[in-house]
Amino acid sequence: MAELNHTIVWARDRAASAEFLAGVLGLSVGAETAPFLPVVLGNGVSLDFAQVGESDAVAAQHYAFLVSDAEFDAALERLTASGTTIYADPMHRTRGINGMFGGRGFYFDDPDGHNMELLTKAG
C-alpha cells in the first residue's frame, strides 16, 4: 500500500514559514536538505518548505493536521497569543472553532496564505 512520504510547501521565506508551522504544531524544523527545510509530522510525512523566486507568486494550498485534544488546545493558545485569526470554516467567513467530523477544528492562514486546518476527532 502506498504512503505519502513528503510534499513541497512553496514559500516566499521558507525558514519563516517552516518555523511558523513547526511552532504552531509544537515541532522542530529539521536539518536543511537543499533546497528544502523539512517539518516532519508524527506519522513520518514531511512538509518540505521550498523558496519561490523573488518574482514568483505562491499558489495557496490547503493542509489539514489531525491532532490530539491537548495538541489542539496548545496550538490554539499559541495562535491566539500571536494574534492569528482563527476561523470555523474553510472559506474564512466565520471566526472561531467548529464541531465538524465529531471533534473540534479551525482554520488559519500561514505567512504565505496557505489555508491550514487543525482538527480532532471524537474519542
C-alpha positions as CSV (number, residue, x, y, z in Angstrom):
1,M,0.0,0.0,0.0
2,A,1.4,3.4,-1.0
3,E,2.1,6.0,1.7
4,L,2.6,9.7,1.4
5,N,6.2,10.5,2.2
6,H,6.6,14.2,1.7
7,T,5.1,17.2,-0.1
8,I,6.6,20.5,-1.1
9,V,5.2,23.7,0.5
10,W,6.2,26.8,-1.5
11,A,7.1,29.9,0.5
12,R,8.4,33.4,0.0
13,D,10.6,32.9,3.1
14,R,11.0,29.1,3.6
15,A,12.6,29.5,7.0
16,A,9.9,31.8,8.4
17,S,7.1,29.6,7.1
18,A,8.7,26.4,8.3
19,E,9.3,27.9,11.8
20,F,5.7,29.3,11.9
21,L,4.1,25.9,11.3
22,A,6.6,24.0,13.5
23,G,5.9,26.5,16.3
24,V,2.1,26.1,15.9
25,L,2.4,22.3,16.0
26,G,5.0,22.1,18.7
27,L,7.6,20.6,16.4
28,S,11.1,21.5,15.2
29,V,12.3,22.3,11.8
30,G,14.6,19.6,10.5
31,A,18.1,20.0,9.0
32,E,18.2,21.6,5.6
33,T,18.3,19.2,2.7
34,A,18.9,21.7,-0.1
35,P,16.8,23.2,-1.3
36,F,14.3,22.2,1.4
37,L,13.6,22.8,5.1
38,P,11.5,19.9,6.4
39,V,8.9,19.8,9.2
40,V,8.4,16.1,9.9
41,L,4.9,15.1,11.3
42,G,4.1,12.4,13.8
43,N,3.3,9.9,11.1
44,G,6.7,10.4,9.3
45,V,5.3,12.6,6.4
46,S,7.4,15.7,5.9
47,L,6.4,19.1,4.6
48,D,9.4,20.3,2.7
49,F,9.5,24.1,2.6
50,A,11.0,25.5,-0.6
51,Q,11.7,29.1,-1.6
52,V,10.0,30.6,-4.6
53,G,11.8,33.0,-6.8
54,E,11.6,36.8,-5.9
55,S,9.1,37.5,-8.7
56,D,7.1,34.2,-8.3
57,A,3.8,34.0,-6.6
58,V,2.8,31.4,-4.1
59,A,-0.3,29.4,-5.0
60,A,-2.2,28.9,-1.8
61,Q,-2.8,25.3,-0.8
62,H,-4.8,23.6,2.0
63,Y,-3.0,21.5,4.6
64,A,-5.0,19.7,7.4
65,F,-3.5,18.2,10.5
66,L,-5.2,15.7,12.8
67,V,-4.1,16.4,16.3
68,S,-4.9,15.3,19.9
69,D,-7.1,17.4,22.1
70,A,-4.0,18.5,24.1
71,E,-2.1,19.4,20.9
72,F,-5.2,21.3,19.6
73,D,-5.5,23.3,22.8
74,A,-1.8,24.2,22.8
75,A,-1.8,25.2,19.1
76,L,-4.9,27.3,19.7
77,E,-3.3,29.0,22.6
78,R,-0.1,29.8,20.6
79,L,-2.0,31.1,17.6
80,T,-4.3,33.3,19.8
81,A,-1.3,34.7,21.7
82,S,0.3,35.6,18.3
83,G,-2.8,37.4,17.2
84,T,-3.5,35.0,14.3
85,T,-7.2,34.9,13.3
86,I,-8.9,31.6,13.8
87,Y,-11.8,30.6,11.5
88,A,-14.5,27.9,12.0
89,D,-14.9,27.4,8.2
90,P,-12.5,26.8,5.3
91,M,-13.7,29.9,3.5
92,H,-12.8,32.1,6.5
93,R,-16.2,33.6,6.8
94,T,-16.9,32.8,10.5
95,R,-14.3,33.2,13.3
96,G,-14.0,30.6,16.0
97,I,-13.9,26.8,16.3
98,N,-16.2,24.3,14.6
99,G,-17.6,20.9,15.6
100,M,-17.3,19.1,12.3
101,F,-16.2,15.5,11.9
102,G,-17.1,14.6,15.5
103,G,-14.4,16.7,17.1
104,R,-13.1,20.3,17.1
105,G,-11.5,22.2,14.3
106,F,-10.3,25.5,13.0
107,Y,-8.6,27.1,10.0
108,F,-5.9,29.8,9.8
109,D,-3.5,31.3,7.3
110,D,0.2,30.7,7.3
111,P,2.6,33.6,6.3
112,D,2.1,32.7,2.6
113,G,-1.6,32.4,2.6
114,H,-1.8,28.6,2.8
115,N,-5.1,27.6,4.4
116,M,-4.1,25.5,7.4
117,E,-6.6,23.3,9.4
118,L,-6.3,21.7,12.7
119,L,-8.9,19.1,13.7
120,T,-9.5,16.5,16.3
121,K,-11.8,13.5,16.1
122,A,-14.2,12.2,18.8
123,G,-12.6,9.6,21.0
